[in-house]
Amino acid sequence: MTWFLVRRSGLLVLSLAAASALVFVLLRLLPGDVAATIGGLQASPEQLAAIRADLGLDRPVVAQYASWLSGVLHGDFGRSQLNGTSVGAELGRKLQVTAPLTAGAVVVALVVAVPLGTWAALRSRSFVGTGISAVAQIGIAVPTLWLGLVLVLVFSVQLGWLPAQGFPVDGWADPVAAARSLVLPWIALGLTEGAVLLRFVRSAVLGVLHADYVRTARAKGLTRTQALLRHGVRNAALPVVSVLGLQLAALVVGAVVVERVFTLPGVGSMLVTDVGNRDLVKVQGEVFLVVAAVLVIGFAVDVAHRLIDPRLIDPRLREPR
């Protein structure tokens, strides 16, 4: 396990380095000029050149990348090219919205997918199991944007139970108010992702229920549920953890849409605004943060696989005795 962690950590570091270089180069290929955005339409060529020199845009691309990467390694994502604010500090404030939003959506997705998916597998030939699968299939087809608008219409406009948009100005100083503003986004994001996960949970549990070792356990007197809990959970968890990792990555990206629908001041809304303003330093910090989150999720999924099934670490454990 130790050697695997060392090797996988090295791969993660290399992936992060490659991603940072790719993000930096691709953003430089976008059309437009931040100096023209700052200087305005009436700026002279001399003024534009002075702005580029002040921002360091006249230096070679390699030198700009090395300077930015050095700052990132020290926790400094640079400063906005438009207003000079610290990108790292602003990302920290925005993560106070995006991180709880993503975490809460994961909880909702798991609460929906794991019990209902398992129940649908145990009752696969009944009306209940078929109905759960049908509802999940419909949930997969429902766009997060549409579901968010429906939730706002029902629970905010019609019933007035929850706020429709926005987030408290003082953040989590009032935890109740902050949590209330995230309830509908949690449901909108969690239900759509949970519907996808539910289908995989059902398939994984069905595969385990038809395995020989579960049949043997049942022949010894255990019920289907008892056999599943005692002998099948680990095997069923492997594909579910893989899909959960993919869904977590999708949640990070899907948070951008949800934040726009519910007017949440998170990283997604910040990214959309900064792309429109062509603030490259902020955009590259935000995009790199999202990419890094996806890579770290992949690392965590690999580690979880090895913890669940030690045979993935030591091939000798796969050999029959």
C-alpha positions in Angstrom: 0.0 0.0 0.0 2.8 2.4 0.8 4.5 1.9 -2.5 1.2 2.4 -4.3 0.6 5.7 -2.4 4.0 6.9 -3.3 3.6 6.0 -7.0 0.1 7.4 -7.3 1.0 10.6 -5.5 3.9 11.1 -7.9 1.5 10.6 -10.8 -0.9 13.1 -9.2 1.9 15.7 -9.0 2.9 15.2 -12.6 -0.8 15.4 -13.7 -1.2 18.7 -11.8 1.9 20.1 -13.4 0.8 19.1 -16.9 -2.7 20.5 -16.2 -1.3 23.9 -15.0 0.8 24.2 -18.1 -2.1 23.3 -20.4 -4.5 25.7 -18.7 -1.9 28.5 -18.9 -1.2 28.0 -22.6 -4.8 27.5 -23.7 -5.9 30.7 -22.0 -3.3 32.6 -23.9 -4.7 31.4 -27.2 -8.1 33.0 -26.5 -9.0 36.0 -28.6 -9.0 39.5 -27.1 -6.6 41.7 -25.2 -6.8 42.4 -21.5 -4.8 45.6 -22.0 -7.4 46.9 -24.4 -10.1 46.0 -21.9 -8.4 48.0 -19.2 -7.3 50.9 -21.5 -10.6 51.2 -23.3 -11.4 52.0 -26.9 -9.6 55.3 -26.9 -6.2 54.0 -25.5 -3.2 54.7 -27.7 -0.7 52.0 -28.7 1.8 53.6 -26.2 -0.8 53.3 -23.4 -1.6 49.7 -24.3 2.1 48.9 -24.3 2.6 50.5 -20.9 -0.3 48.5 -19.5 1.1 45.2 -20.9 4.5 46.1 -19.4 2.9 46.9 -16.0 1.0 43.5 -16.0 4.1 41.6 -17.2 2.4 40.6 -20.4 5.4 41.7 -22.5 7.6 39.0 -21.0 8.1 35.6 -22.7 5.3 33.1 -22.0 7.7 30.6 -20.3 8.7 33.3 -17.9 5.1 34.3 -17.2 4.2 30.6 -16.5 7.2 30.0 -14.2 6.3 33.1 -12.2 2.7 32.1 -11.9 3.5 28.5 -11.0 6.0 29.5 -8.4 3.3 31.7 -6.8 0.7 28.8 -6.9 3.2 26.5 -5.1 3.4 29.1 -2.3 -0.4 29.6 -2.2 -0.4 32.8 -4.2 -2.6 32.7 -7.3 -1.6 36.2 -8.3 -3.7 39.4 -8.6 -6.5 40.4 -10.8 -5.4 42.2 -13.9 -8.4 44.5 -13.7 -8.6 45.6 -10.1 -5.5 44.2 -8.4 -7.4 42.1 -5.8 -5.8 38.8 -4.6 -7.1 35.9 -6.6 -6.4 33.4 -3.8 -8.3 35.5 -1.2 -11.3 35.8 -3.5 -11.2 32.1 -4.3 -11.2 31.4 -0.6 -14.4 33.4 -0.2 -16.1 31.9 -3.1 -15.2 28.3 -1.9 -17.2 29.0 1.2 -20.2 28.7 -1.1 -19.1 26.2 -3.7 -17.6 23.7 -1.3 -20.7 23.3 0.9 -22.8 23.3 -2.2 -20.9 20.4 -3.7 -20.6 18.5 -0.4 -24.4 18.9 0.3 -25.2 17.7 -3.2 -23.1 14.6 -2.7 -24.9 13.8 0.5 -28.3 14.2 -1.2 -27.2 12.0 -4.1 -26.0 9.2 -1.8 -29.1 9.4 0.4 -31.2 9.0 -2.7 -29.1 6.5 -4.7 -27.8 4.0 -2.2 -31.0 2.9 -0.4 -33.3 3.2 -3.4 -30.8 1.5 -5.7 -30.3 -1.4 -3.3 -34.1 -1.7 -2.8 -34.7 -1.6 -6.5 -32.2 -4.5 -6.9 -33.7 -6.6 -4.1 -37.1 -6.0 -5.6 -36.1 -6.1 -9.2 -39.0 -8.2 -10.3 -41.6 -6.3 -8.4 -43.6 -3.3 -9.3 -41.7 -1.2 -6.7 -38.3 -2.1 -8.2 -39.5 -1.3 -11.7 -41.0 1.9 -10.6 -37.8 3.1 -8.9 -35.8 2.3 -12.1 -38.3 4.2 -14.2 -38.2 7.3 -12.0 -34.4 7.2 -12.0 -34.4 7.0 -15.8 -36.6 10.1 -16.0 -34.3 11.8 -13.5 -31.3 11.2 -15.7 -33.1 13.0 -18.5 -34.1 16.0 -16.5 -31.7 19.0 -16.9 -30.4 20.5 -13.7 -31.4 24.0 -15.0 -35.0 23.0 -15.5 -35.2 21.2 -12.1 -33.8 24.2 -10.4 -36.4 26.5 -11.9 -39.2 24.2 -11.0 -38.0 24.0 -7.4 -37.8 27.8 -7.2 -41.4 28.1 -8.6 -42.8 25.5 -6.1 -40.9 26.1 -2.9 -40.1 29.8 -3.2 -42.8 31.5 -5.3 -45.8 29.3 -4.5 -45.1 28.1 -1.0 -42.6 30.7 0.2 -40.7 28.2 2.3 -37.2 28.8 1.1 -35.3 31.7 -0.5 -35.2 31.6 -4.3 -31.8 33.2 -4.9 -28.8 34.7 -3.3 -26.6 34.0 -0.3 -26.2 36.0 2.9 -23.7 38.8 2.6 -22.0 37.9 5.9 -21.6 34.3 4.7 -21.8 31.6 7.4 -22.0 34.0 10.2 -25.6 32.9 10.4 -25.4 29.2 9.6 -29.2 28.7 9.5 -29.7 31.5 6.9 -26.8 30.2 4.8 -28.0 26.6 4.9 -31.5 27.7 3.9 -30.2 29.5 0.8 -28.4 26.3 -0.2 -31.3 23.8 0.3 -32.8 24.2 -3.2 -29.4 24.1 -4.9 -28.5 21.0 -2.9 -31.8 19.3 -4.1 -31.5 20.4 -7.7 -27.9 19.2 -8.0 -28.2 16.1 -5.8 -31.3 14.7 -7.4 -30.0 14.8 -11.0 -26.7 13.3 -10.0 -28.3 10.8 -7.6 -30.5 9.5 -10.4 -27.4 8.5 -12.4 -25.8 6.9 -9.4 -29.0 5.0 -8.5 -28.8 3.1 -11.7 -25.3 2.0 -11.1 -26.0 1.0 -7.5 -28.9 -1.1 -8.7 -26.7 -2.8 -11.4 -23.9 -3.4 -8.9 -26.1 -5.0 -6.3 -27.9 -7.1 -8.9 -24.5 -8.4 -10.1 -23.5 -9.3 -6.5 -26.9 -11.0 -5.8 -26.3 -13.4 -8.7 -22.7 -14.3 -7.6 -21.8 -17.8 -6.5 -20.7 -16.8 -3.1 -24.0 -15.1 -2.4 -25.8 -18.3 -3.5 -23.6 -20.3 -1.1 -24.4 -17.9 1.7 -28.1 -18.3 1.1 -27.8 -22.0 0.9 -26.4 -21.9 4.5 -29.6 -20.2 5.6 -29.0 -16.4 5.2 -31.6 -14.3 3.5 -30.8 -12.2 0.4 -30.4 -9.1 2.5 -28.2 -10.8 5.1 -26.0 -12.4 2.4 -25.7 -9.0 0.6 -24.7 -7.2 3.8 -22.2 -9.8 5.0 -20.5 -10.9 1.8 -21.5 -8.6 -1.1 -21.1 -5.0 0.1 -17.4 -4.7 -0.7 -17.8 -6.2 -4.2 -20.8 -4.0 -5.0 -19.0 -0.9 -3.7 -16.1 -1.1 -6.2 -18.1 0.0 -9.3 -20.2 2.4 -7.3 -17.1 4.2 -5.9 -15.8 4.5 -9.5 -19.1 6.1 -10.7 -19.2 8.2 -7.6 -15.8 9.7 -8.5 -17.1 10.5 -12.0 -20.2 12.0 -10.5 -18.2 14.2 -8.1 -16.3 15.6 -11.0 -19.6 16.2 -12.7 -20.9 18.0 -9.6 -17.9 20.3 -9.6 -18.7 21.3 -13.2 -22.5 21.3 -12.6 -22.1 23.7 -9.7 -21.4 26.4 -12.3 -25.0 26.0 -13.7 -26.6 25.8 -10.3 -24.8 28.9 -9.0 -26.1 30.9 -12.0 -29.6 29.7 -11.5 -29.7 30.5 -7.8 -27.4 33.6 -8.0 -24.9 32.1 -5.6 -21.6 33.9 -5.3 -19.4 30.8 -5.8 -16.5 29.9 -8.0 -18.7 29.1 -10.9 -20.3 32.5 -11.0 -16.9 34.1 -10.5 -15.5 32.1 -13.5 -18.3 33.1 -15.8 -17.8 36.8 -14.9 -14.0 36.7 -15.2 -14.2 35.0 -18.6 -16.4 37.8 -19.9 -14.0 40.4 -18.5 -11.0 38.5 -19.9 -9.2 38.6 -16.5 -6.7 35.9 -17.4 -5.0 35.6 -14.0 -8.3 35.0 -12.2 -9.6 32.7 -14.9 -6.5 30.5 -14.9 -6.6 30.3 -11.1 -10.2 29.3 -11.2 -9.9 26.7 -14.0 -6.8 25.2 -12.4 -8.6 24.9 -9.1 -11.5 23.0 -10.8 -9.0 20.7 -12.7 -7.0 20.1 -9.5 -10.2 19.1 -7.7 -11.1 16.6 -10.5 -7.6 15.1 -10.3 -7.6 14.8 -6.5 -11.0 13.1 -6.8 -9.5 10.5 -9.1 -6.6 10.0 -6.7 -9.1 9.5 -3.8 -11.1 6.9 -5.9 -8.0 4.9 -6.6 -7.0 4.8 -3.0 -10.6 3.9 -2.0 -10.5 1.0 -4.5 -7.3 -0.4 -2.9 -8.8 -0.1 0.6 -12.0 -1.9 -0.4 -10.3 -4.6 -2.3 -6.7 -5.5 -1.2 -6.3 -7.8 -4.2 -5.8 -4.7 -6.3 -2.6 -4.0 -4.4 -1.2 -7.5 -4.0 -1.9 -9.8 -7.0 -1.0 -12.9 -4.9 -4.3 -12.4 -3.1 -6.1 -13.2 -6.3 -4.7 -16.7 -6.5 -7.0 -19.4 -5.2 -5.7 -21.3 -2.2 
